[in-house]
Amino acid sequence: MRLRLHNYWRSSASYRVRIALGLKGLAWEYVAVDILKGGSAGAGGQHDLGYRAKNPMAQVPTLEVIEDDGQVHLLTQSLPIIEYLDERFAAPPLLPPGVAGREARAQVRALAEMVNSGIQPLQNLSTTLQVQALGGDDKVWVKGFIARGLAALEAAVAGSAGRYCVGDEPTIADCCLVPQIYSAHRFGVDPAGFPRLAAIAAACDQLPAFAAAHPDRQPDAVLPR
Ligand SMILES: N[C@@H](CCC(=O)N[C@@H](CS)C(=O)NCC(=O)O)C(=O)O
């Protein structure tokens, strides 16, 4: 079995999956999709017909799972991709296991969803381009939604955090939090205003899987930013 991840260095949804692949200790192949200008018509590569056949939303990431017999599974959406990896490669679990972990699992999924549907879509490229097209200030737009979302996350982890978002083992919630903190820096929101989140992100960054997944360490990174 081989894994091929179509992704982009600075994409936070891609960054989530890279972290999960690292936590599972999996080898994978990097396929860069330049969402800014990598496409055949001057637009981002996510709009190319070939890529859209894999990902009809024209977004990264997409994971190709190539079985030994040649069968290919195409997976889209970062959270279902991570849950697939968690089901197929059990250790270490990225959701608290068993009956005892039921409520903690709900909390992990809630935190992940706050990032996935409550913050990231509002900072996404297609959204900011549309805000610009309507004459709005996309930077003000993004900063407001990130600050509001992080304030909610800061409150939400108060009852569940240990070293990480939920307890003392990294979970899917941390796979979402760290890229969102990266985006906060990128869009000018200071995460220091959210001390619980900042402490969790600092703990995550000490783990090799999180460090290896950082945008600046990807082969398509354009540095200095
Ligand atoms: N819910 C999707 C979000 C994917 C997404 O929004 N990807 C962004 C990069 S983080 C993208 O491809 N944007 C391209 C565009 O907006 O044209 C997931 O989790 O995979």
The ligand as a Tripos MOL2 file, in Angstrom:
@<TRIPOS>MOLECULE
LIG
   20    19     1     0     0
SMALL
NO_CHARGES

@<TRIPOS>ATOM
      1 N1        -13.0920   21.1420    4.5170 N.3       1 LIG1
      2 C1        -11.9800   21.0080    3.5940 C.3       1 LIG1
      3 C2        -11.3470   22.3710    3.3510 C.3       1 LIG1
      4 C3        -10.3060   22.3210    2.2750 C.3       1 LIG1
      5 C4         -9.8430   23.7060    1.8960 C.2       1 LIG1
      6 O1        -10.5410   24.7030    2.0990 O.2       1 LIG1
      7 N2         -8.6520   23.7760    1.3280 N.am      1 LIG1
      8 C5         -8.1220   25.0560    0.9310 C.3       1 LIG1
      9 C6         -6.6990   25.2230    1.4250 C.3       1 LIG1
     10 S1         -6.6310   25.1260    3.1870 S.3       1 LIG1
     11 C7         -8.1170   25.1740   -0.5760 C.2       1 LIG1
     12 O2         -7.8450   24.2100   -1.2640 O.2       1 LIG1
     13 N3         -8.4250   26.3630   -1.1010 N.am      1 LIG1
     14 C8         -8.4140   26.6090   -2.5090 C.3       1 LIG1
     15 C9         -9.4340   27.6260   -2.9270 C.2       1 LIG1
     16 O3        -10.1260   28.2030   -2.0830 O.co2     1 LIG1
     17 O4         -9.5190   27.8600   -4.1470 O.co2     1 LIG1
     18 C10       -10.9770   20.0240    4.1880 C.2       1 LIG1
     19 O5        -10.9000   19.9460    5.4010 O.co2     1 LIG1
     20 O6        -10.2850   19.3230    3.4390 O.co2     1 LIG1
@<TRIPOS>BOND
     1     1     2 1
     2     2     3 1
     3     2    18 1
     4     3     4 1
     5     4     5 1
     6     5     6 2
     7     5     7 1
     8     7     8 1
     9     8     9 1
    10     8    11 1
    11     9    10 1
    12    11    12 2
    13    11    13 1
    14    13    14 1
    15    14    15 1
    16    15    16 2
    17    15    17 1
    18    18    19 2
    19    18    20 1
@<TRIPOS>SUBSTRUCTURE
     1 LIG1         1 GROUP 0 **** ****
